[in-house]
Amino acid sequence: MQYISSNSVIELSFVKVYHVQILALWRKVGFEGSLQQSRRVKTGSPMETILFENQRLSIIDRNGYIYTHTKNSVVYVLPYRYPKRGAYLLGHFEVCPAHSLQKELYAITGQCEPGVDPLHIALSELREEAGIVADSARFVSLGSGYLTKQADTIAHFFAIDVTDMPRGQAQTDESQFEQGSYCDWVSRAQALSAPCVGLQALIARARL
């Protein structure tokens, strides 16, 4: 309850904020500054109330429906190789504190600030997390959409055929959660059983 104003009595179990993806991505860019003091503010709509906000997100009560608004969108990248059998999908093994302190399989992801081309983020994340330098023309856009009804965060999806493309040294953002993270080839069955629904959305959209 510590981040909700005292005149807002809301159980955390009811506030299904989009913390899973938010926490997973905050560690990529580094969260600068402390959380702003919570405040309850009426917006332009009389039925909409901001319960909490900081530099990156806000929690909004819209006529009794509580959701998270994020200022950034998120980019998901799925590299694959031929032949498309066995371990042909490239996933990212990392610690997501919102889920577990153990490494688990996720998609290659990155935050995209307003005004930035999502394709540019896809290029940089592929290079930083997988060590693959690719031309933008090789990426296939798979569209965009929402990952949950509890947030308005837009996810941009990309796939890229990296067959025979060399892999160099991957980089990290040097955060404690990136230490020891790595990319590796996995099977479709492994990817479909991973905790990352964005990875499964990539597979479905790319028909892989």
C-alpha positions in Angstrom: 0.0 0.0 0.0 2.9 2.3 0.4 2.7 3.7 -3.2 -1.0 4.5 -3.1 -2.4 7.6 -1.5 -4.0 7.2 1.9 -7.5 8.2 0.6 -7.4 5.3 -1.9 -8.2 2.0 -0.2 -7.2 -0.6 -2.8 -6.0 -4.1 -2.2 -2.8 -4.9 -4.1 -4.3 -8.2 -5.1 -6.9 -6.3 -7.0 -4.5 -3.8 -8.6 -3.2 -6.1 -11.3 -0.5 -3.8 -12.5 1.8 -4.7 -15.4 4.8 -5.2 -13.1 6.0 -8.4 -14.7 7.1 -6.7 -18.0 7.9 -3.3 -16.3 10.4 -4.8 -13.8 11.9 -7.0 -16.4 12.6 -4.1 -18.6 13.6 -1.4 -16.0 16.8 -3.2 -15.3 17.8 -2.8 -19.0 17.9 0.9 -19.0 18.5 1.7 -15.3 15.9 3.4 -13.2 17.2 6.9 -12.4 15.9 8.8 -9.5 13.5 7.9 -6.7 9.8 7.3 -7.0 7.8 10.5 -6.9 5.5 10.9 -4.0 2.1 9.3 -4.7 -0.7 11.6 -5.5 -4.4 11.4 -6.4 -5.2 13.7 -9.3 -8.3 14.0 -11.4 -7.6 13.9 -15.2 -9.6 15.4 -18.0 -12.2 12.7 -17.5 -14.2 12.9 -14.3 -14.2 9.1 -14.1 -10.4 8.8 -14.4 -8.1 9.1 -11.4 -4.3 8.8 -11.2 -3.5 6.7 -8.2 0.2 6.8 -8.6 2.8 8.0 -11.0 6.5 8.4 -11.5 8.9 9.1 -14.4 8.1 5.9 -16.3 4.6 4.8 -15.4 1.3 5.7 -13.8 -1.5 3.6 -12.2 -4.9 4.8 -13.4 -8.4 4.1 -12.1 -10.8 4.5 -15.1 -14.3 4.1 -13.9 -13.3 1.3 -11.5 -10.9 -0.4 -14.0 -7.4 -0.2 -12.7 -4.5 -0.4 -15.2 -0.9 0.7 -15.7 0.1 3.3 -18.2 3.7 3.2 -19.4 5.5 6.0 -21.2 7.7 3.6 -23.2 6.8 0.8 -25.5 8.7 -2.5 -25.7 10.4 -4.3 -28.6 10.5 -8.1 -28.9 13.0 -9.8 -31.3 13.0 -13.4 -32.4 16.1 -14.6 -34.3 15.7 -18.0 -36.0 17.8 -20.2 -38.4 17.3 -22.9 -41.0 16.5 -25.7 -41.0 13.6 -25.0 -38.7 13.8 -28.1 -36.6 15.5 -29.0 -33.3 17.0 -25.9 -31.6 16.3 -23.2 -34.2 15.0 -20.3 -32.2 17.4 -17.9 -30.4 16.2 -17.1 -26.9 17.7 -15.0 -24.0 18.4 -16.6 -20.6 18.2 -14.0 -17.8 17.0 -13.3 -14.3 13.7 -11.5 -14.2 13.2 -10.4 -10.5 9.4 -10.1 -11.0 9.3 -13.9 -11.6 12.3 -15.6 -10.1 15.9 -15.1 -9.1 16.8 -18.0 -11.3 17.7 -17.6 -15.0 14.8 -18.4 -17.3 14.1 -18.3 -21.0 12.8 -15.0 -22.5 12.7 -13.2 -25.8 15.3 -10.6 -26.7 13.7 -7.4 -25.6 14.3 -3.7 -25.2 12.5 -0.5 -24.1 11.6 2.0 -26.8 11.2 5.6 -25.8 8.6 7.8 -27.4 9.7 9.1 -30.8 12.3 6.3 -31.3 12.0 3.9 -34.2 11.3 0.4 -32.8 13.4 -1.1 -35.6 16.4 0.8 -34.2 15.8 -0.8 -30.8 15.5 -4.2 -32.5 18.9 -3.7 -34.2 20.7 -2.6 -31.0 19.2 -5.3 -28.8 20.1 -8.0 -31.2 23.7 -6.7 -31.3 23.9 -6.2 -27.5 22.2 -9.4 -26.3 23.1 -11.8 -29.0 26.2 -10.3 -30.5 24.7 -10.3 -34.0 25.2 -7.3 -36.3 22.4 -7.3 -38.9 21.1 -5.0 -41.6 17.7 -3.4 -40.9 16.4 -4.8 -44.2 16.7 -8.3 -42.8 14.1 -7.7 -40.0 10.5 -8.6 -40.6 8.0 -6.6 -38.7 5.3 -8.7 -37.1 3.1 -5.8 -36.1 2.4 -4.6 -32.6 -0.2 -5.1 -29.8 -0.9 -5.4 -26.1 0.4 -8.2 -24.0 -2.1 -7.9 -21.2 -5.4 -6.1 -20.3 -3.8 -4.7 -17.2 -1.6 -2.2 -19.1 -1.6 -0.1 -22.2 2.0 -0.9 -23.0 2.5 -1.4 -26.8 4.7 -4.3 -27.8 6.5 -4.2 -31.2 7.4 -7.6 -32.7 10.2 -8.5 -35.1 11.6 -11.7 -36.5 14.9 -12.1 -38.3 16.6 -15.0 -40.2 20.1 -15.2 -38.9 21.1 -18.4 -40.6 24.9 -18.5 -41.1 25.3 -15.0 -39.6 28.3 -14.7 -37.2 27.8 -14.1 -33.6 30.2 -11.8 -31.8 30.6 -10.9 -28.1 27.3 -10.0 -26.5 27.2 -6.9 -24.3 25.1 -6.2 -21.1 23.9 -3.1 -19.4 26.2 -4.1 -16.4 23.3 -4.4 -14.0 23.4 -7.2 -11.5 20.5 -8.9 -13.2 22.3 -8.9 -16.6 25.3 -10.6 -15.1 25.6 -14.1 -16.5 22.7 -13.6 -19.0 23.2 -15.2 -22.4 21.5 -16.2 -25.7 21.2 -19.8 -26.8 19.4 -21.8 -29.4 16.2 -23.5 -28.1 13.5 -25.7 -29.6 9.9 -24.6 -30.3 8.7 -26.7 -27.4 11.2 -25.0 -25.0 10.0 -21.6 -26.2 6.4 -22.4 -25.8 6.9 -23.6 -22.2 8.9 -20.5 -21.2 7.3 -17.8 -18.9 7.6 -15.1 -21.5 4.3 -14.7 -23.4 6.0 -12.2 -25.7 8.2 -15.0 -27.0 5.1 -17.2 -27.7 3.4 -14.2 -29.4 6.5 -13.9 -31.7 6.3 -17.6 -32.6 2.6 -17.4 -33.4 3.0 -14.2 -35.5 6.0 -15.4 -37.4 4.4 -18.9 -37.8 7.6 -20.5 -36.6 
